[in-house]
Structures are given as C-alpha cells and as structure tokens.
C-alpha cells in the first residue's frame, strides 16, 4: 500500500526544490502582481501550477521532525497523527523519528502522535523542523501545521476557511501569555456557542492548535475544565478528546505534566521518549479499543493506494435512508478520506416498480444530513445503453442465453442444479428472443436473460443468474423507453468497473454473491473491482427491510417515512436524535465483519450526552387531574423573575417565571404529599402543606399550604415542579413512542405481521410554561423531572397545542413499560 507523501513548497499540490526556490519566488511574485488587478485579491488567484516549469515539480518524503525537548510542538504531533501521515524507515533501518533537543511544541506533538510518528531527542534542535528525505527543511510550529493541513485536508474547504484558520493560528499565541489565558478561554467559549468545530464543518488544524494550547497548560486547564466555567469550550474540548482519545491521551501522558507541556519528558528514559508507534493504517481490526475510539476503523482496503481510491455509495431509490444505510455511507466516506480518494453517490435505479423521484430527493437530503461529501451523483440508468450492448456481446460470445422457463420452475432448477432446456439454444435463437424482450412483446415478456456460468457450483449464486427481465412499467427518470431492465447482479459489477470504482463496500449478507460479482466481471472483460465486506448494522426491535417498512407506510401504521417510530434518518432525527450522536454511534461499530445486533439504548445514551449540557429547561404539568396548591401567604399580586433556561449554560438564554398565590402541580406529586409535610418548590423555595382535599374517587383535588422560604431544601424529601395559575400557560401534547414490533430479533422465516406491537404511540395532554410559545420546530428541551423532548409542532394559537416528542435517554426500555 502506498503511504501518504509529504512535500515541501506547495503551489496547488506542486513542490519547489531548494535550488529553484529564488527563481520560483520571482516567477510567482510577477504573476501575482499581474493577476491581482483582475481577481478578488485572493493570493490563490495568482498561483497556477499548470503554468510552472515542469522541472519545479518533485515529490519528497518527510524523514524527521526535530524540536526542543522542553517545548514539544504538541499541535503538530497531533495533526500528523490525525492526518495519518507516517515516516518511512531511514537508510540505517531505524524507525522513523521526530528529533528534539530538550522537548517538542505541544501542538506539533499532538499532530505527530495522531500521524503515528515516533519521537527522539536531538541535541542540536531548536525550532520545530521537518527534515525531508532530500535534505530540505521547514521550520516553525505554524509553518508545519499549515503544511500538514494542506497535505491532509485539515486546512479548510475553501480559501476563506483557510484564511480563518490562519487567524486562529495567530490567536493561539494568546494562550501562552499567563495573564491573558482566561481572557482567551472566555473569547473562544463565546465563539463556540453555536459551533461544533472552530472553522467550517470539519476538524482542522485550528481545532488541533487550540486543543493543544489548552491541554499544554496541564493542571491550569484541568481545573477550569472541572469548574465548568466555560461550558462551550469544555464541550468542544471534550468532544475532540473523546473522538481521538487513544492518540491524544498518549500524547498528553507523554508530554504534559501538572505544570504544563514538556515537564514529564525529563522523567522518562530515552527509550520511553522514543516510543515507536506500531499502529497505522495497517492496524488490525482485532486491536480495536474501547467504545468511542476511532481506532475501531483501523483496517485496510485491499491493494489501496493513497490518492487512487474511488468508492461509491449506491442506494436503491426505493425508500428513505435508514440507520443501516447510514453505516455504509459513513464507512465509504471514512475510507475515501483516509486514502485521500473519491466518493460518488450512485442510485441503482434498475427496478421501476419500486423507485421514484421522491425517494431520490429524500435520499440526497438524508446524505446531506449525515454530512457525506461526494464528488458527483450518478445513476445506473445512465448506463442502460452500455448495459444493453454488453448483454448482446455476452449472448454473441455464448456467455448468456434467453430463457423462457417459468420463474417458479427456474428457481427449483437452480436449487437442484438442473440445467434449463434453453441453455443450449443457438446464438441466433437467443438473439431472436432477446429482440422480442426489447420490444416487450407477448413472447418477449415470457423470457429473461441469464448468464451461462456454472449450474453445478456449490455456490448457488453462480448457477446461471438472471441478467435481464421484462418490465412494462415506466422508469421514474427515462419514462417508457425500455421494456426490460438489468438486475442488480448484472448492472452493479459493470457500472462499478465503468465508473472506475476501485473498491466496492458491501455488507456481509452479500458474501455468497461476491464470487458471482467477480465471475460476471471476468466474463465482461472489465477491470476487477475489489470487494470489502462489513457487517450489517441490526437494531433490536427494528425492521430495516424497505419492503417491510413500505408495508407500514402503505397500511397507515405510521405517518410516513419520517415517522419518529421509523429507523430512517429522517425518523430518528425527527424524534430528537442529533446527527453527531448517530455518526459517533456508527463509527464506534467500526468496520468489523462480525454481525451486530445493537441496542437503541446505547445510541440514545450518546445522544443524551450531547443534548443535556446545552438544551434549555422548561416546566410542564400533566393535564389530567392536575392539582391546585393555594399558598395562603403567597404573593397577592403575581410577579416575574428572569431566570436562565439552563443553570450551567448561558447560551440557552433566559426565561420569565411567574410567581402566584395559587400554583399547579402534578397529580402524581400531590398523592405523595402528607399533611404538614415540608416540600421544596423548585426555583422558589420551601412550603408546608396544611390541608389535602380529595374528590369522591379518592384523588387529590386541592392542597392548601404556606410558604416557608427560610426552610432548607436539603431537609425536604420532595422537590416538585409547578406552574403558576395564569391564562398564559401553553397547551401541550406530549407524544411517547414504542417499538413497532414486540420481538428483539425476527428468526429466519418468521413473519413480522405476527409480532406487531398493537400500541406504539401515546398522547398525554399537559400544560407548559408561557416561555414555550417561543419554541421552534426541531428545538430540543428538557421538561424538568419528565425528560427530554423535541418540538414537532410549535405554538400558533392557544387552542392548538404545542406537540412535543419524547426523546429516549437510554435508561428506560420503553415509555410504555
């Protein structure tokens, strides 16, 4: 496998050797001056590698990194590690190394660690320096970071983002000024309020530099981190730390002590300092670490070369993207990025009976939701003329034949290894029947085209599979032009080769058909495409078959493909799942080939960790038999206090809480109260209940008590949520959902209709605080003491309730239980 190459002076990916540097600099300055008048001022507009002399271009490999041992460049080492850059063995056969004289800048250290590069002292070192295989060098932490960013796609997605990253690299220096450290933390904390990464939508060297600046201060940052003073900054820091835990933990343990970066180095031996990394893109999947580790994907594509990998995510447009497809999509993207290759989206639209433009549009929407970056969108139907020509070629070569055997009989013959009577038809007879199929004539629709492979092969997929079938239905893209369509088994190996796909990722359920895939490519005479298998993601109590999901839609058992009970991307996002949680959950499964039956609770637990630190808090009281508590010494006139919507996260904003003499509480809370019991009213204080009135059925109808605000909340057993008695309360409908089936896993041959869940949705009327009038669709919130919810229908008028969907938190099995 080819490893990533590291180059020196880049101009749109090209490299300038040392001896040509002055000449090239003059050339570039002259061109820049000429072009700046005609451009938007971007330096990139002045640089065109296509017009550089050919002798200026040359690829070099990084051989070493040197730096001072008492100031390890942590950000550079982390960036190298994250970028997957590794150094080759030098001429003496020793391990690839970073050299440092007395300790590396922490940022460089982090990059290197994430790139799997070992470290070694170099008495002559000072500034962090890249040593290239031909003797050239690059100096300085930010120079090295920018270099790594350019060669590993960590430098933004466009020129503007690169400019933003440059600004942050300069700003990071503020963290090293002791008196300004907390001011810098405060500034970045506010900046990250509505961001998950520092620049754009992807991790960049700006994230690595800031992370390293914080981690490099040792105990100072850890103290602030535990104090939760900077919630956004801590959230971001924890996210990066968790995502790349194995590599970053190793870097900090090696180079960061309680007093900061570089301190533990002296305490370690040379051998410990020169720890050599065995993990790389070649690490075995069996070594995958704990849940949450990115290492779980550290497996190889066969014969993959950096920069030459081309992958495809190829859904059939016969339904919406579900959680199982998400794994395939994200796995393709992972390998495309890891090998610096390309990913395309191809719609395998070969069955007009099931497909529609609605599914195409929504699949693209779901792919965008997952953050999948692709080169282009193609369709198998674009290649129908080529597929027809290939089919005719195979007929002419005697590698395919037209068969009019009835389908049921054909299936039985394939199982029993019995050759069809049509298998020995002449080429002329086959071509005659093939033309009837093209016309869709009465005779033609009785036939199909089969490959002539091997009817005796133990692998039944090789027993003359069907290549083409007649279908009179119009195609959603090309109308009624064709009366016959290729099967997936025939089209996929052809189009994969045609589009230059190097590796086809397929779930292990296709394992028996891999031999068929390669045999068909062999018969076609096209380039072989490598197959990489991964395990299909299965969830408990969940159906992922699009045919079965379609049954629920068509029979009105759900409200559509985006129903919150569905395992579709749109369904689970509508139910309150954050895409970040879904991505983290799927990446934790890795590229293992072992079959997975996963619990939903694990996914919802990840989701809770994302939403809990930031989602606002509100109050609701269940409508049924809600109880009025009269506080005899309460305020005669209502008053309002402005309070934070989240006590530990200022970014959630503020809310107005009204205090009145009469307040509402839940019936379930009221029945727990005893006469003369002191209770705590949350966000107000203590009260003592003096009287309890009940209705004829024994339900609590009314309570009377007195405020006891001087009482200690530590001594009360009950801490209750409440709402004021005002006409400003918002009507709510709280929606809870359960699984669509009652069995964890269907056995082979078991009918899902036999295990349908008769009750999968419960609506609970409630009232909520007046601030909930401002909720927007998709807003996530926590109803105090009730759980997490997402707003599905916001407030429009008092008579129409706000609809909130309950978000599982990973603790309860189902809301109905």
Beta strands, then each sheet from edge to edge (+ up, - down):
strand 1: 10-11
strand 2: 14-15
strand 3: 62-67
strand 4: 97-100
strand 5: 118-121
strand 6: 129-132
strand 7: 137-139
strand 8: 256-257
strand 9: 260-261
strand 10: 310-313
strand 11: 342-347
strand 12: 377-379
strand 13: 400-403
strand 14: 448-451
strand 15: 466-470
strand 16: 484-486
strand 17: 503-507
strand 18: 530-534
strand 19: 537-539
strand 20: 596-598
strand 21: 616-618
strand 22: 620-622
strand 23: 627-631
strand 24: 639-644
strand 25: 654-659
strand 26: 662-665
strand 27: 678-681
strand 28: 685-694
strand 29: 700-707
strand 30: 719-720
strand 31: 723-724
strand 32: 730-737
strand 33: 761-768
strand 34: 780-783
strand 35: 787-793
strand 36: 802-807
sheet 1: 1+ 2-
sheet 2: 5+ 4+ 3+ 6- 7+
sheet 3: 8+ 9-
sheet 4: 10+ 11+ 12+
sheet 5: 13+ 14- 15+ 16-
sheet 6: 17+ 18+
sheet 7: 19+ 20+
sheet 8: 21+ 34+ 35- 36+ 32+ 33- 22+
sheet 9: 30+ 27+ 28- 29+ 23+ 26- 31+
sheet 10: 24+ 25-
end
